[in-house]
Amino acid sequence: MARIEDLTLPHRLFMKAYRYRLVDWRPGALLSKPISESKFALITTAALHLPEQPAFDLDIGGGDCSFRELPVDVELKQLKIAHRSSDFDQTGAQEDCNLVFPRDRFRELISRGKVAALNHRHFSFMGSITEPERLISETAPAVAELLRQDQVDAVCLLPV
Amino acid sequence: MCNQSVGLIASVIEKAGIPTVGLTLLREVTEKVRPPRTLFVPFPFGYPLGEPNQPDLQHRVIAASLKLLKTPGTLPRLEEFAVGNRK
């Protein structure tokens, strides 16, 4: 189990004092169709990116709020990880990218008839963002708009 | 801070009208960010679906999270992946 107590002392102290942000999403959205008829998109905060995409910027104060599009047919072994968090043990994700971006698991769900479809694109952020104002006002809404255009029915998000 | 980021991105997407479900590795962070639907998973940082190359375990976590999308009741909802489901 991951615990705040396992973080390095500076990270622990930081999180203790940190003022967590909230976004008012109420009343919430309803999945109006069965999961087996729904199209899904995945969002990972593992900072995955294609080799030809710019890596996430590890030097931006407060964190890099940008995102990368991952095509559904991406070769998982090609994906790079540009994450700055020392708390994120990348060993597992390097061994099996599905651990943080379960594209193959969702393909299996489709073949079993449990899920209807995967969107043609998915999204990656670098999760270690301490100043998320631009994430809230700009980049997450931009992803939401793309998902809306793609007529995605539901979204599954994974932290690291 | 990944767990706050997932909660905030989920909240923004939900607000735009698309239902979301997220995983969290840190329950106490998610309790503060309060995104709509979250499954707390008792795994280490970097291992949201449990273990690499363990498709059965990964599928059990995904199934438990997808179930939240159709669980009636009030939101926000934060449930825990049952340890008994691990193996």
gemmi code that builds the backbone of each chain (N, CA, C; Angstrom):
import gemmi

chains = {
    "A": [
        ("MET", (0.836, -1.196, 0.000), (0.000, 0.000, 0.000), (0.876, 1.253, 0.000)),
        ("ALA", (0.452, 2.259, -0.771), (1.168, 3.527, -0.771), (0.711, 4.353, 0.427)),
        ("ARG", (1.632, 4.923, 1.143), (1.271, 5.743, 2.300), (2.084, 7.023, 2.282)),
        ("ILE", (1.462, 8.090, 2.754), (2.178, 9.362, 2.828), (3.436, 9.193, 3.683)),
        ("GLU", (3.347, 8.335, 4.695), (4.499, 8.115, 5.589), (5.702, 7.539, 4.849)),
        ("ASP", (5.457, 6.938, 3.679), (6.568, 6.336, 2.933), (7.290, 7.348, 2.052)),
        ("LEU", (6.728, 8.541, 1.936), (7.355, 9.550, 1.083), (8.607, 10.092, 1.773)),
        ("THR", (9.442, 10.752, 0.987), (10.611, 11.383, 1.588), (10.143, 12.498, 2.529)),
        ("LEU", (10.958, 12.828, 3.504), (10.555, 13.821, 4.512), (10.114, 15.154, 3.888)),
        ("PRO", (10.871, 15.710, 2.934), (10.419, 16.989, 2.345), (9.046, 16.850, 1.686)),
        ("HIS", (8.806, 15.733, 1.007), (7.505, 15.536, 0.347), (6.393, 15.391, 1.382)),
        ("ARG", (6.713, 14.702, 2.470), (5.727, 14.480, 3.525), (5.311, 15.817, 4.148)),
        ("LEU", (6.308, 16.638, 4.442), (6.032, 17.941, 5.064), (5.245, 18.815, 4.103)),
        ("PHE", (5.640, 18.739, 2.816), (4.952, 19.541, 1.807), (3.476, 19.154, 1.755)),
        ("MET", (3.194, 17.864, 1.720), (1.808, 17.413, 1.566), (0.986, 17.714, 2.812)),
        ("LYS", (1.657, 17.719, 3.940), (0.936, 18.019, 5.178), (0.425, 19.462, 5.179)),
        ("ALA", (1.253, 20.347, 4.646), (0.895, 21.767, 4.651), (0.088, 22.168, 3.420)),
        ("TYR", (0.016, 21.276, 2.459), (-0.534, 21.643, 1.151), (-2.042, 21.887, 1.209)),
        ("ARG", (-2.458, 22.894, 0.475), (-3.885, 23.187, 0.359), (-4.397, 22.522, -0.926)),
        ("TYR", (-5.082, 21.380, -0.758), (-5.559, 20.643, -1.928), (-6.646, 21.424, -2.640)),
        ("ARG", (-6.655, 21.328, -3.960), (-7.636, 22.062, -4.766), (-8.853, 21.176, -5.028)),
        ("LEU", (-9.960, 21.828, -5.274), (-11.195, 21.133, -5.634), (-11.790, 21.805, -6.857)),
        ("VAL", (-12.480, 21.010, -7.658), (-13.272, 21.551, -8.753), (-14.701, 21.091, -8.515)),
        ("ASP", (-15.636, 22.027, -8.530), (-17.032, 21.671, -8.286), (-17.629, 21.044, -9.544)),
        ("TRP", (-17.842, 19.749, -9.506), (-18.352, 19.016, -10.670), (-19.841, 18.674, -10.506)),
        ("ARG", (-20.420, 19.061, -9.379), (-21.801, 18.640, -9.097), (-22.776, 19.180, -10.153)),
        ("PRO", (-23.815, 18.463, -10.504), (-24.316, 17.249, -9.846), (-23.667, 15.959, -10.331)),
        ("GLY", (-22.761, 16.014, -11.291), (-22.152, 14.782, -11.808), (-22.847, 14.329, -13.078)),
        ("ALA", (-22.119, 13.553, -13.867), (-22.658, 13.071, -15.140), (-23.128, 11.628, -14.972)),
        ("LEU", (-24.102, 11.264, -15.775), (-24.688, 9.931, -15.667), (-24.300, 9.116, -16.904)),
        ("LEU", (-23.860, 7.897, -16.676), (-23.608, 7.001, -17.817), (-24.955, 6.405, -18.211)),
        ("SER", (-25.470, 6.908, -19.328), (-26.865, 6.604, -19.656), (-27.024, 5.253, -20.340)),
        ("LYS", (-25.911, 4.627, -20.752), (-26.035, 3.334, -21.420), (-25.246, 2.287, -20.639)),
        ("PRO", (-25.462, 1.016, -20.919), (-24.675, -0.017, -20.220), (-23.187, 0.116, -20.542)),
        ("ILE", (-22.359, -0.325, -19.609), (-20.908, -0.291, -19.834), (-20.550, -1.062, -21.105)),
        ("SER", (-21.278, -2.154, -21.340), (-20.982, -2.997, -22.514), (-21.293, -2.286, -23.827)),
        ("GLU", (-21.984, -1.146, -23.742), (-22.277, -0.376, -24.961), (-21.529, 0.956, -24.973)),
        ("SER", (-20.587, 1.109, -24.050), (-19.923, 2.404, -23.878), (-18.536, 2.447, -24.502)),
        ("LYS", (-18.203, 3.641, -24.987), (-16.860, 3.898, -25.526), (-16.031, 4.594, -24.455)),
        ("PHE", (-14.853, 4.054, -24.189), (-14.013, 4.552, -23.103), (-12.768, 5.276, -23.628)),
        ("ALA", (-12.309, 6.209, -22.820), (-10.979, 6.794, -23.016), (-10.207, 6.635, -21.715)),
        ("LEU", (-8.892, 6.527, -21.834), (-8.012, 6.360, -20.677), (-7.180, 7.613, -20.481)),
        ("ILE", (-6.970, 7.954, -19.216), (-6.070, 9.051, -18.890), (-5.111, 8.556, -17.821)),
        ("THR", (-3.827, 8.680, -18.112), (-2.811, 8.289, -17.141), (-2.022, 9.526, -16.733)),
        ("THR", (-1.562, 9.552, -15.482), (-0.685, 10.655, -15.087), (0.761, 10.167, -14.943)),
        ("ALA", (1.089, 9.101, -15.690), (2.442, 8.525, -15.626), (3.440, 9.255, -16.517)),
        ("ALA", (3.005, 10.340, -17.161), (3.895, 11.126, -18.031), (4.400, 10.315, -19.220)),
        ("LEU", (3.532, 9.460, -19.744), (3.894, 8.702, -20.946), (3.874, 9.640, -22.143)),
        ("HIS", (4.774, 9.391, -23.070), (4.732, 10.140, -24.323), (5.381, 9.332, -25.430)),
        ("LEU", (4.987, 9.664, -26.670), (5.584, 9.012, -27.826), (7.014, 9.508, -27.985)),
        ("PRO", (7.886, 8.680, -28.586), (9.277, 9.125, -28.749), (9.381, 10.434, -29.532)),
        ("GLU", (8.459, 10.658, -30.491), (8.539, 11.868, -31.314), (7.868, 13.077, -30.666)),
        ("GLN", (7.182, 12.880, -29.551), (6.573, 14.015, -28.842), (7.594, 14.603, -27.862)),
        ("PRO", (7.482, 15.907, -27.588), (8.375, 16.467, -26.574), (8.116, 15.821, -25.217)),
        ("ALA", (9.160, 15.583, -24.485), (9.006, 15.030, -23.137), (8.326, 16.073, -22.256)),
        ("PHE", (7.805, 15.658, -21.125), (7.281, 16.632, -20.169), (8.458, 17.406, -19.590)),
        ("ASP", (8.183, 18.656, -19.272), (9.247, 19.536, -18.787), (9.377, 19.389, -17.274)),
        ("LEU", (10.492, 18.829, -16.870), (10.685, 18.541, -15.445), (11.057, 19.792, -14.657)),
        ("ASP", (11.344, 20.877, -15.369), (11.881, 22.064, -14.687), (10.860, 23.169, -14.442)),
        ("ILE", (9.640, 22.998, -14.935), (8.635, 24.041, -14.729), (8.239, 24.056, -13.251)),
        ("GLY", (8.368, 25.214, -12.633), (7.966, 25.326, -11.227), (6.482, 25.042, -11.080)),
        ("GLY", (6.111, 24.242, -10.108), (4.697, 23.916, -9.917), (4.210, 22.776, -10.779)),
        ("GLY", (5.038, 22.343, -11.738), (4.682, 21.192, -12.556), (4.275, 21.557, -13.967)),
        ("ASP", (4.437, 20.608, -14.865), (4.075, 20.773, -16.274), (2.629, 20.309, -16.440)),
        ("CYS", (1.740, 21.240, -16.751), (0.302, 20.921, -16.842), (-0.112, 20.456, -18.238)),
        ("SER", (0.833, 20.321, -19.150), (0.473, 19.961, -20.520), (0.089, 18.483, -20.608)),
        ("PHE", (-0.428, 18.096, -21.757), (-0.793, 16.692, -21.952), (-0.314, 16.214, -23.316)),
        ("ARG", (-0.259, 14.896, -23.463), (0.110, 14.273, -24.736), (-1.013, 13.341, -25.164)),
        ("GLU", (-1.285, 13.347, -26.481), (-2.255, 12.403, -27.023), (-1.563, 11.089, -27.321)),
        ("LEU", (-2.166, 10.000, -26.906), (-1.623, 8.677, -27.206), (-2.609, 7.967, -28.138)),
        ("PRO", (-2.209, 7.675, -29.385), (-3.130, 6.968, -30.280), (-3.412, 5.562, -29.752)),
        ("VAL", (-4.625, 5.077, -30.009), (-5.025, 3.793, -29.416), (-4.147, 2.647, -29.910)),
        ("ASP", (-3.615, 2.783, -31.118), (-2.825, 1.666, -31.647), (-1.325, 1.833, -31.394)),
        ("VAL", (-0.972, 2.659, -30.424), (0.445, 2.891, -30.114), (1.115, 1.581, -29.689)),
        ("GLU", (2.374, 1.456, -30.074), (3.177, 0.323, -29.609), (3.601, 0.638, -28.176)),
        ("LEU", (3.064, -0.102, -27.210), (3.280, 0.269, -25.803), (4.756, 0.290, -25.418)),
        ("LYS", (5.515, -0.604, -26.016), (6.939, -0.678, -25.651), (7.716, 0.556, -26.108)),
        ("GLN", (7.125, 1.291, -27.061), (7.797, 2.503, -27.562), (7.627, 3.692, -26.634)),
        ("LEU", (6.602, 3.636, -25.786), (6.274, 4.802, -24.968), (7.397, 5.126, -23.982)),
        ("LYS", (7.659, 6.408, -23.843), (8.667, 6.889, -22.895), (7.963, 7.394, -21.631)),
        ("ILE", (8.692, 7.418, -20.553), (8.173, 7.977, -19.304), (9.047, 9.168, -18.933)),
        ("ALA", (8.406, 10.341, -18.802), (9.178, 11.541, -18.439), (8.625, 12.111, -17.153)),
        ("HIS", (8.688, 11.355, -16.085), (8.071, 11.759, -14.823), (9.155, 12.213, -13.864)),
        ("ARG", (8.857, 13.296, -13.133), (9.923, 13.810, -12.274), (9.807, 13.325, -10.835)),
        ("SER", (8.682, 12.681, -10.492), (8.507, 12.308, -9.088), (9.441, 11.174, -8.690)),
        ("SER", (10.185, 11.407, -7.627), (11.065, 10.357, -7.128), (10.260, 9.298, -6.379)),
        ("ASP", (8.976, 9.595, -6.109), (8.144, 8.627, -5.396), (7.532, 7.603, -6.344)),
        ("PHE", (7.617, 7.864, -7.632), (7.032, 6.985, -8.638), (8.089, 5.964, -9.051)),
        ("ASP", (7.903, 4.730, -8.610), (8.795, 3.649, -9.004), (8.383, 3.194, -10.407)),
        ("GLN", (9.233, 3.492, -11.388), (8.881, 3.254, -12.783), (9.129, 1.818, -13.234)),
        ("THR", (9.727, 1.011, -12.372), (10.137, -0.332, -12.785), (8.962, -1.137, -13.352)),
        ("GLY", (7.832, -1.119, -12.614), (6.681, -1.910, -13.045), (6.138, -1.440, -14.378)),
        ("ALA", (6.020, -0.124, -14.545), (5.463, 0.431, -15.785), (6.393, 0.166, -16.973)),
        ("GLN", (7.689, 0.156, -16.710), (8.621, -0.132, -17.803), (8.518, -1.595, -18.231)),
        ("GLU", (8.204, -2.438, -17.269), (8.064, -3.865, -17.556), (6.764, -4.143, -18.299)),
        ("ASP", (5.705, -3.438, -17.890), (4.375, -3.661, -18.452), (3.608, -2.352, -18.382)),
        ("CYS", (3.518, -1.687, -19.534), (2.891, -0.370, -19.584), (1.414, -0.425, -19.205)),
        ("ASN", (0.807, -1.609, -19.353), (-0.608, -1.737, -18.984), (-0.855, -1.481, -17.501)),
        ("LEU", (0.174, -1.561, -16.721), (0.056, -1.285, -15.292), (-0.433, 0.143, -15.043)),
        ("VAL", (-0.046, 1.072, -15.919), (-0.430, 2.485, -15.761), (-1.285, 3.002, -16.919)),
        ("PHE", (-1.334, 2.231, -18.002), (-2.108, 2.616, -19.192), (-2.663, 1.316, -19.793)),
        ("PRO", (-3.814, 0.852, -19.263), (-4.259, -0.521, -19.562), (-4.966, -0.678, -20.908)),
        ("ARG", (-4.308, -0.215, -21.946), (-4.897, -0.300, -23.289), (-5.225, -1.759, -23.650)),
        ("ASP", (-4.270, -2.667, -23.396), (-4.492, -4.071, -23.786), (-5.608, -4.710, -22.957)),
        ("ARG", (-5.693, -4.310, -21.681), (-6.769, -4.865, -20.843), (-8.129, -4.437, -21.410)),
        ("PHE", (-8.239, -3.183, -21.851), (-9.515, -2.721, -22.404), (-9.796, -3.397, -23.746)),
        ("ARG", (-8.756, -3.668, -24.519), (-8.984, -4.411, -25.768), (-9.546, -5.794, -25.457)),
        ("GLU", (-9.038, -6.404, -24.384), (-9.559, -7.726, -23.983), (-11.013, -7.611, -23.539)),
        ("LEU", (-11.332, -6.512, -22.830), (-12.725, -6.307, -22.409), (-13.644, -6.149, -23.625)),
        ("ILE", (-13.124, -5.494, -24.659), (-13.920, -5.348, -25.883), (-14.154, -6.722, -26.513)),
        ("SER", (-13.075, -7.525, -26.586), (-13.235, -8.841, -27.228), (-14.155, -9.750, -26.406)),
        ("ARG", (-14.261, -9.487, -25.113), (-15.171, -10.283, -24.271), (-16.583, -9.697, -24.238)),
        ("GLY", (-16.790, -8.590, -24.936), (-18.115, -7.985, -24.964), (-18.466, -7.191, -23.720)),
        ("LYS", (-17.461, -6.893, -22.877), (-17.737, -6.169, -21.632), (-17.772, -4.664, -21.842)),
        ("VAL", (-17.064, -4.197, -22.862), (-16.955, -2.771, -23.181), (-17.129, -2.660, -24.692)),
        ("ALA", (-17.758, -1.570, -25.162), (-18.027, -1.493, -26.600), (-16.802, -1.085, -27.409)),
        ("ALA", (-16.084, -0.063, -26.938), (-15.017, 0.480, -27.776), (-14.038, 1.297, -26.947)),
        ("LEU", (-12.866, 1.465, -27.503), (-11.875, 2.397, -26.958), (-11.803, 3.573, -27.910)),
        ("ASN", (-11.668, 4.747, -27.372), (-11.516, 5.931, -28.225), (-10.250, 5.795, -29.071)),
        ("HIS", (-10.181, 6.561, -30.168), (-9.001, 6.464, -31.039), (-7.796, 7.166, -30.428)),
        ("ARG", (-8.022, 7.957, -29.350), (-6.891, 8.614, -28.685), (-7.129, 8.646, -27.180)),
        ("HIS", (-6.021, 8.653, -26.468), (-6.056, 8.681, -24.999), (-5.080, 9.769, -24.560)),
        ("PHE", (-5.020, 10.035, -23.236), (-4.266, 11.225, -22.827), (-3.355, 10.935, -21.647)),
        ("SER", (-2.207, 11.604, -21.692), (-1.216, 11.424, -20.647), (-0.821, 12.782, -20.076)),
        ("PHE", (-0.774, 12.834, -18.759), (-0.277, 14.011, -18.048), (0.901, 13.578, -17.183)),
        ("MET", (1.682, 14.536, -16.749), (2.664, 14.258, -15.709), (2.031, 14.703, -14.388)),
        ("GLY", (1.751, 13.733, -13.544), (0.897, 14.016, -12.394), (1.495, 14.877, -11.310)),
        ("SER", (2.799, 15.002, -11.272), (3.383, 15.720, -10.123), (3.264, 17.222, -10.324)),
        ("ILE", (2.041, 17.695, -10.128), (1.717, 19.111, -10.321), (1.325, 19.690, -8.965)),
        ("THR", (2.058, 20.676, -8.516), (1.741, 21.279, -7.216), (0.989, 22.592, -7.374)),
        ("GLU", (1.068, 23.179, -8.571), (0.317, 24.409, -8.847), (-0.618, 24.121, -10.025)),
        ("PRO", (-1.807, 23.570, -9.729), (-2.651, 23.028, -10.801), (-3.600, 24.034, -11.449)),
        ("GLU", (-3.367, 25.336, -11.271), (-4.336, 26.307, -11.782), (-4.497, 26.186, -13.301)),
        ("ARG", (-3.394, 26.036, -14.015), (-3.495, 25.931, -15.478), (-4.113, 24.592, -15.889)),
        ("LEU", (-3.875, 23.563, -15.085), (-4.505, 22.259, -15.328), (-6.027, 22.404, -15.261)),
        ("ILE", (-6.488, 23.112, -14.224), (-7.927, 23.265, -13.988), (-8.573, 24.187, -15.018)),
        ("SER", (-7.878, 25.271, -15.364), (-8.521, 26.286, -16.210), (-8.300, 26.030, -17.701)),
        ("GLU", (-7.260, 25.293, -18.039), (-6.891, 25.231, -19.452), (-6.719, 23.809, -19.994)),
        ("THR", (-5.771, 23.050, -19.432), (-5.408, 21.805, -20.128), (-6.412, 20.674, -19.881)),
        ("ALA", (-6.920, 20.536, -18.653), (-7.940, 19.498, -18.428), (-9.229, 19.833, -19.190)),
        ("PRO", (-9.678, 21.111, -19.204), (-10.844, 21.427, -20.040), (-10.593, 21.158, -21.531)),
        ("ALA", (-9.368, 21.365, -22.002), (-9.066, 21.085, -23.410), (-9.233, 19.591, -23.692)),
        ("VAL", (-8.767, 18.755, -22.774), (-8.942, 17.306, -22.942), (-10.428, 16.947, -22.879)),
        ("ALA", (-11.154, 17.552, -21.953), (-12.596, 17.289, -21.840), (-13.298, 17.626, -23.157)),
        ("GLU", (-12.897, 18.722, -23.784), (-13.511, 19.124, -25.049), (-13.195, 18.107, -26.162)),
        ("LEU", (-11.951, 17.615, -26.193), (-11.591, 16.609, -27.200), (-12.398, 15.323, -26.977)),
        ("LEU", (-12.569, 14.948, -25.714), (-13.332, 13.735, -25.397), (-14.794, 13.904, -25.796)),
        ("ARG", (-15.289, 15.114, -25.614), (-16.677, 15.404, -25.998), (-16.822, 15.306, -27.519)),
        ("GLN", (-15.860, 15.902, -28.233), (-15.887, 15.817, -29.704), (-15.839, 14.368, -30.170)),
        ("ASP", (-15.080, 13.551, -29.448), (-14.929, 12.137, -29.821), (-16.129, 11.296, -29.384)),
        ("GLN", (-17.072, 11.915, -28.706), (-18.263, 11.231, -28.202), (-17.919, 10.033, -27.323)),
        ("VAL", (-16.946, 10.276, -26.453), (-16.573, 9.271, -25.465), (-17.672, 9.197, -24.408)),
        ("ASP", (-18.011, 7.980, -24.001), (-19.101, 7.812, -23.021), (-18.608, 7.872, -21.580)),
        ("ALA", (-17.378, 7.399, -21.337), (-16.881, 7.379, -19.957), (-15.354, 7.359, -19.995)),
        ("VAL", (-14.757, 7.836, -18.896), (-13.298, 7.985, -18.826), (-12.781, 7.296, -17.576)),
        ("CYS", (-11.685, 6.598, -17.761), (-11.023, 5.893, -16.658), (-9.658, 6.547, -16.442)),
        ("LEU", (-9.368, 6.947, -15.189), (-8.121, 7.698, -14.912), (-7.232, 6.931, -13.936)),
        ("LEU", (-5.931, 6.945, -14.218), (-4.981, 6.212, -13.366), (-3.845, 7.098, -12.911)),
        ("PRO", (-3.622, 7.175, -11.590), (-2.464, 7.907, -11.061), (-1.280, 6.958, -10.943)),
        ("VAL", (-0.130, 7.501, -10.605), (1.011, 6.646, -10.276), (1.584, 7.065, -8.925)),
    ],
    "B": [
        ("MET", (1.809, 13.860, -6.030), (0.689, 14.763, -6.346), (-0.179, 14.210, -7.480)),
        ("CYS", (0.183, 13.011, -7.940), (-0.580, 12.381, -9.023), (-2.035, 12.161, -8.637)),
        ("ASN", (-2.254, 11.905, -7.353), (-3.616, 11.573, -6.937), (-4.501, 12.811, -6.916)),
        ("GLN", (-3.925, 13.964, -6.580), (-4.677, 15.206, -6.724), (-4.938, 15.476, -8.208)),
        ("SER", (-3.916, 15.296, -9.055), (-4.076, 15.591, -10.487), (-5.179, 14.742, -11.097)),
        ("VAL", (-5.198, 13.440, -10.779), (-6.251, 12.562, -11.311), (-7.621, 13.045, -10.843)),
        ("GLY", (-7.723, 13.420, -9.581), (-9.004, 13.888, -9.059), (-9.467, 15.165, -9.734)),
        ("LEU", (-8.528, 16.073, -9.989), (-8.899, 17.342, -10.617), (-9.284, 17.137, -12.081)),
        ("ILE", (-8.508, 16.322, -12.799), (-8.831, 16.073, -14.220), (-10.198, 15.387, -14.304)),
        ("ALA", (-10.435, 14.403, -13.427), (-11.734, 13.713, -13.412), (-12.856, 14.714, -13.150)),
        ("SER", (-12.640, 15.612, -12.202), (-13.676, 16.581, -11.858), (-13.992, 17.495, -13.034)),
        ("VAL", (-12.946, 17.947, -13.732), (-13.152, 18.845, -14.880), (-13.916, 18.119, -15.993)),
        ("ILE", (-13.568, 16.862, -16.249), (-14.235, 16.102, -17.320), (-15.690, 15.810, -16.935)),
        ("GLU", (-15.875, 15.471, -15.684), (-17.240, 15.211, -15.192), (-18.107, 16.473, -15.345)),
        ("LYS", (-17.508, 17.596, -14.999), (-18.209, 18.879, -15.104), (-18.608, 19.160, -16.553)),
        ("ALA", (-17.786, 18.660, -17.488), (-18.088, 18.845, -18.909), (-19.146, 17.858, -19.392)),
        ("GLY", (-19.607, 16.979, -18.501), (-20.729, 16.108, -18.855), (-20.377, 14.668, -19.161)),
        ("ILE", (-19.120, 14.285, -18.971), (-18.716, 12.899, -19.259), (-18.410, 12.192, -17.938)),
        ("PRO", (-19.075, 11.070, -17.667), (-18.829, 10.378, -16.396), (-17.404, 9.814, -16.313)),
        ("THR", (-16.841, 9.872, -15.124), (-15.454, 9.454, -14.916), (-15.359, 8.500, -13.726)),
        ("VAL", (-14.324, 7.681, -13.759), (-13.936, 6.928, -12.564), (-12.414, 6.941, -12.492)),
        ("GLY", (-11.905, 7.213, -11.319), (-10.454, 7.261, -11.143), (-10.004, 6.251, -10.105)),
        ("LEU", (-8.726, 5.923, -10.176), (-8.116, 5.136, -9.104), (-7.367, 6.096, -8.198)),
        ("THR", (-7.137, 5.682, -6.957), (-6.254, 6.465, -6.094), (-5.368, 5.542, -5.288)),
        ("LEU", (-4.150, 5.991, -5.073), (-3.192, 5.266, -4.234), (-3.129, 5.892, -2.849)),
        ("LEU", (-3.684, 7.096, -2.729), (-3.661, 7.800, -1.447), (-5.080, 8.256, -1.099)),
        ("ARG", (-5.716, 7.463, -0.284), (-7.103, 7.749, 0.094), (-7.235, 9.140, 0.725)),
        ("GLU", (-6.266, 9.511, 1.583), (-6.413, 10.779, 2.304), (-6.358, 11.980, 1.360)),
        ("VAL", (-5.621, 11.863, 0.255), (-5.590, 12.955, -0.726), (-6.940, 13.035, -1.445)),
        ("THR", (-7.452, 11.895, -1.856), (-8.709, 11.873, -2.610), (-9.884, 12.329, -1.742)),
        ("GLU", (-9.799, 12.060, -0.447), (-10.861, 12.539, 0.451), (-10.905, 14.060, 0.475)),
        ("LYS", (-9.758, 14.689, 0.212), (-9.738, 16.153, 0.193), (-10.137, 16.714, -1.171)),
        ("VAL", (-9.744, 16.038, -2.250), (-10.021, 16.550, -3.600), (-11.467, 16.234, -4.025)),
        ("ARG", (-11.995, 15.138, -3.495), (-13.400, 14.751, -3.668), (-13.891, 14.683, -5.125)),
        ("PRO", (-13.190, 13.941, -5.973), (-13.726, 13.704, -7.327), (-14.935, 12.769, -7.249)),
        ("PRO", (-15.711, 12.660, -8.347), (-16.998, 11.967, -8.270), (-16.916, 10.480, -7.869)),
        ("ARG", (-16.097, 9.709, -8.586), (-16.050, 8.258, -8.315), (-14.597, 7.802, -8.302)),
        ("THR", (-14.217, 7.157, -7.206), (-12.819, 6.737, -7.089), (-12.741, 5.381, -6.410)),
        ("LEU", (-11.848, 4.572, -6.913), (-11.539, 3.291, -6.273), (-10.154, 3.406, -5.640)),
        ("PHE", (-10.113, 3.242, -4.327), (-8.818, 3.236, -3.632), (-8.205, 1.849, -3.785)),
        ("VAL", (-6.964, 1.833, -4.250), (-6.282, 0.546, -4.447), (-5.072, 0.468, -3.515)),
        ("PRO", (-4.909, -0.629, -2.800), (-3.848, -0.734, -1.788), (-2.521, -1.170, -2.385)),
        ("PHE", (-2.057, -0.429, -3.367), (-0.823, -0.794, -4.059), (0.211, 0.320, -3.912)),
        ("PRO", (1.481, 0.007, -4.180), (2.530, 1.033, -4.051), (2.446, 2.098, -5.148)),
        ("PHE", (3.091, 3.227, -4.901), (3.202, 4.278, -5.928), (3.764, 3.663, -7.213)),
        ("GLY", (3.135, 4.028, -8.332), (3.608, 3.506, -9.611), (2.931, 2.217, -10.030)),
        ("TYR", (2.064, 1.655, -9.153), (1.452, 0.346, -9.434), (-0.076, 0.403, -9.294)),
        ("PRO", (-0.729, 1.325, -10.021), (-2.174, 1.499, -9.804), (-2.998, 0.245, -10.093)),
        ("LEU", (-2.537, -0.601, -11.005), (-3.292, -1.838, -11.282), (-2.656, -3.047, -10.614)),
        ("GLY", (-1.825, -2.810, -9.634), (-1.344, -3.914, -8.813), (0.047, -4.397, -9.145)),
        ("GLU", (0.149, -5.178, -10.228), (1.446, -5.746, -10.581), (1.581, -5.818, -12.092)),
        ("PRO", (2.829, -5.668, -12.585), (3.034, -5.806, -14.030), (2.821, -7.255, -14.462)),
        ("ASN", (2.385, -7.418, -15.685), (2.220, -8.753, -16.279), (1.328, -9.672, -15.448)),
        ("GLN", (0.356, -9.077, -14.781), (-0.648, -9.856, -14.037), (-2.024, -9.441, -14.550)),
        ("PRO", (-2.339, -9.874, -15.792), (-3.597, -9.400, -16.388), (-4.827, -9.728, -15.562)),
        ("ASP", (-4.831, -10.856, -14.864), (-6.033, -11.198, -14.088), (-6.262, -10.191, -12.965)),
        ("LEU", (-5.188, -9.865, -12.247), (-5.303, -8.868, -11.181), (-5.686, -7.506, -11.772)),
        ("GLN", (-5.031, -7.135, -12.860), (-5.341, -5.849, -13.504), (-6.817, -5.805, -13.906)),
        ("HIS", (-7.319, -6.920, -14.434), (-8.732, -6.971, -14.823), (-9.653, -6.841, -13.621)),
        ("ARG", (-9.267, -7.432, -12.491), (-10.130, -7.334, -11.307), (-10.222, -5.886, -10.821)),
        ("VAL", (-9.094, -5.172, -10.870), (-9.115, -3.770, -10.446), (-9.975, -2.949, -11.420)),
        ("ILE", (-9.765, -3.167, -12.708), (-10.531, -2.406, -13.710), (-12.028, -2.695, -13.554)),
        ("ALA", (-12.387, -3.960, -13.369), (-13.809, -4.319, -13.229), (-14.408, -3.633, -12.009)),
        ("ALA", (-13.659, -3.607, -10.903), (-14.171, -2.956, -9.690), (-14.354, -1.464, -9.922)),
        ("SER", (-13.455, -0.859, -10.707), (-13.594, 0.580, -10.956), (-14.763, 0.857, -11.901)),
        ("LEU", (-14.905, 0.052, -12.939), (-15.998, 0.281, -13.896), (-17.362, 0.122, -13.226)),
        ("LYS", (-17.408, -0.780, -12.247), (-18.660, -1.001, -11.526), (-19.163, 0.301, -10.883)),
        ("LEU", (-18.224, 1.137, -10.452), (-18.605, 2.399, -9.800), (-19.402, 3.309, -10.738)),
        ("LEU", (-19.153, 3.147, -12.052), (-19.861, 4.004, -13.013), (-21.357, 3.731, -13.010)),
        ("LYS", (-21.736, 2.531, -12.591), (-23.153, 2.160, -12.621), (-23.720, 1.954, -11.223)),
        ("THR", (-22.941, 2.290, -10.196), (-23.431, 2.112, -8.831), (-24.336, 3.278, -8.461)),
        ("PRO", (-25.595, 2.996, -8.132), (-26.468, 4.098, -7.753), (-26.081, 4.663, -6.383)),
        ("GLY", (-26.558, 5.842, -6.098), (-26.252, 6.443, -4.798), (-25.637, 7.809, -4.979)),
        ("THR", (-25.380, 8.439, -3.847), (-24.901, 9.806, -3.915), (-23.409, 9.858, -4.210)),
        ("LEU", (-23.017, 10.926, -4.838), (-21.611, 11.189, -5.142), (-21.157, 12.338, -4.245)),
        ("PRO", (-19.861, 12.458, -3.966), (-18.764, 11.589, -4.422), (-18.768, 10.233, -3.720)),
        ("ARG", (-18.236, 9.264, -4.431), (-18.149, 7.901, -3.925), (-16.690, 7.462, -3.956)),
        ("LEU", (-16.201, 7.011, -2.814), (-14.818, 6.525, -2.715), (-14.877, 5.137, -2.112)),
        ("GLU", (-14.597, 4.139, -2.929), (-14.649, 2.763, -2.443), (-13.264, 2.158, -2.444)),
        ("GLU", (-13.150, 1.039, -1.758), (-11.842, 0.401, -1.629), (-11.840, -0.920, -2.368)),
        ("PHE", (-10.781, -1.168, -3.098), (-10.607, -2.458, -3.758), (-10.353, -3.502, -2.676)),
        ("ALA", (-11.239, -4.487, -2.600), (-11.157, -5.455, -1.506), (-9.861, -6.252, -1.588)),
        ("VAL", (-9.161, -6.313, -0.477), (-7.869, -7.011, -0.447), (-8.047, -8.468, -0.853)),
        ("GLY", (-9.191, -9.042, -0.484), (-9.459, -10.442, -0.837), (-9.486, -10.668, -2.334)),
        ("ASN", (-9.653, -9.577, -3.089), (-9.664, -9.691, -4.548), (-8.272, -9.728, -5.142)),
        ("ARG", (-7.265, -9.514, -4.298), (-5.913, -9.351, -4.853), (-5.427, -10.597, -5.568)),
        ("LYS", (-5.655, -11.746, -4.968), (-5.136, -12.980, -5.569), (-6.292, -13.852, -6.031)),
    ],
}
model = gemmi.Model(1)
for chain_id, residues in chains.items():
    chain = gemmi.Chain(chain_id)
    for i, (resn, *xyz) in enumerate(residues, 1):
        res = gemmi.Residue()
        res.name, res.seqid = resn, gemmi.SeqId(i, " ")
        for name, pos in zip(("N", "CA", "C"), xyz):
            atom = gemmi.Atom()
            atom.name, atom.element = name, gemmi.Element(name[0])
            atom.pos, atom.b_iso = gemmi.Position(*pos), 0.0
            res.add_atom(atom)
        chain.add_residue(res)
    model.add_chain(chain)
structure = gemmi.Structure()
structure.add_model(model)
structure.setup_entities()
